[in-house]
Each structure stands twice: as C-alpha cells, then as structure tokens.
C-alpha cells in the first residue's frame, strides 16, 4: 500500500506565497510520477503540476510561471511552491502518485485546503 500525506495549505492574501509538501510511504517504485491536482467547488479536478522521477515537469496553463513543482532528495517527497497567488487558485489541493508498468496504479492524498482571500 501507498500513503500520501500533504501539508502546508492555509489562508493567504492575493499576491502571497505558500509551499505545499507531500510525503509518500509504502511500496514506492523508483520510476513514478508525483504531482498536484486541485478541485474548486463546482469544478472538475485539474492538473496543477507534476514531476517524473527523472525530473521532467508539466504544469497546468493557469499556473505556469507562478508555481514550481520539485522533488525532495529522498525521491518520495514532492513540493509545490506557489507564488503570486490569486483568488482563483482557491481549491483543495491533492497530492498524486502514479506508478507501475504492466499494471498502473494511482494514489491520492487526503487533500489540503488553499484559500486565497483578502
């Protein structure tokens, strides 16, 4: 089993910054993709950013240039540095891990609330 635990959400003013962290435990493959998705009320869950075990990254269009995804040295952690936050960034942010070759698996964290408001 794999568990993902997020931390770092909260309330921030527009233009501010937050850093989310996610630590994975359990049967983690050396080859995987970790990342962040978000879901705002009444909207579908969307990709925020993801990073492969090789360091390749992909960002959602709305966060390009403002958010940065990175891995920790231990490879089982992923971070999301969020700068220049906007009210429309308000959502529950979920950590995600994808791994597997013949059979592929997706794991999700419990989610952490990010609220951008003055």
C-alpha positions in Angstrom: 0.0 0.0 0.0 1.0 3.6 -0.6 0.0 6.5 1.6 0.4 10.2 0.7 0.3 12.9 3.4 0.1 16.5 2.4 0.8 19.6 4.5 1.2 23.4 4.0 -2.2 24.6 3.0 -3.9 27.6 4.6 -5.2 31.1 4.1 -3.1 33.6 2.2 -3.7 37.1 0.7 -3.7 37.7 -3.0 -0.1 38.0 -4.2 1.2 35.9 -1.4 3.0 32.6 -1.4 2.5 29.1 0.0 4.5 25.9 -0.1 2.8 22.5 -0.1 4.6 19.3 0.8 3.7 15.7 0.2 5.4 12.6 1.6 4.8 9.2 0.2 5.3 6.0 2.2 4.9 2.3 1.4 5.7 0.5 -1.8 7.1 3.3 -3.9 8.6 2.5 -7.3 11.8 4.2 -8.3 10.0 5.1 -11.5 7.0 7.2 -10.9 5.2 10.5 -11.4 4.3 12.7 -8.5 2.3 15.8 -8.6 -0.6 18.0 -7.6 -4.1 18.4 -8.7 -6.8 20.8 -7.4 -10.5 20.9 -7.2 -12.5 24.1 -6.6 -16.2 23.9 -5.6 -18.4 23.1 -8.5 -15.4 22.4 -10.8 -13.6 19.3 -12.0 -10.3 18.2 -10.6 -7.5 19.6 -12.7 -3.8 19.1 -13.0 -1.7 21.8 -11.3 1.8 20.3 -11.8 3.6 17.0 -11.9 7.2 15.8 -12.0 8.6 12.5 -13.1 11.3 10.5 -11.2 13.6 11.7 -13.9 12.8 15.4 -13.2 10.5 16.1 -16.2 7.8 18.6 -15.3 4.4 19.6 -16.6 2.2 22.5 -15.5 -1.4 23.5 -15.9 -1.7 26.6 -18.1 -3.2 28.7 -15.3 -0.2 28.3 -13.0 2.7 28.4 -15.5 5.3 31.0 -14.3 3.8 31.2 -10.8 4.1 27.7 -9.4 7.1 25.4 -9.2 7.0 21.6 -8.6 10.1 19.9 -7.2 11.2 16.6 -5.7 13.0 16.1 -2.4 16.3 14.3 -2.1 14.6 11.2 -0.8 12.5 11.0 -4.0 9.4 10.1 -2.1 8.5 13.7 -1.4 7.1 16.4 -3.7 6.7 20.1 -3.2 4.7 22.8 -4.8 5.9 26.3 -4.4 3.0 28.7 -5.2 3.8 32.4 -5.7 1.7 35.3 -6.9 -1.4 33.5 -5.6 -4.8 34.6 -7.0 -8.3 34.2 -5.6 -9.0 31.7 -8.4 -6.3 29.4 -7.0 -8.6 28.7 -4.1 -9.2 25.0 -4.0 -8.5 21.7 -2.3 -5.1 20.6 -3.5 -4.4 16.8 -3.8 -1.1 15.1 -3.9 -1.0 12.3 -6.6 1.4 9.4 -7.3 1.3 7.3 -10.5 3.5 4.2 -10.9 3.6 0.8 -12.5 4.4 -0.7 -15.9 2.3 -3.8 -16.6 -0.2 -2.6 -14.1 -0.5 1.0 -13.3 -1.6 2.5 -10.0 -2.8 5.9 -8.9 -2.8 7.1 -5.3 -4.2 10.2 -3.8 -3.7 12.2 -0.6 -6.5 13.4 1.5 -6.3 16.9 0.2 -5.3 20.3 1.8 -7.3 23.5 1.5 -5.7 26.5 0.0 -7.7 29.7 0.3 -6.6 33.0 -1.3 -8.6 35.9 0.0 -8.1 39.4 1.4 
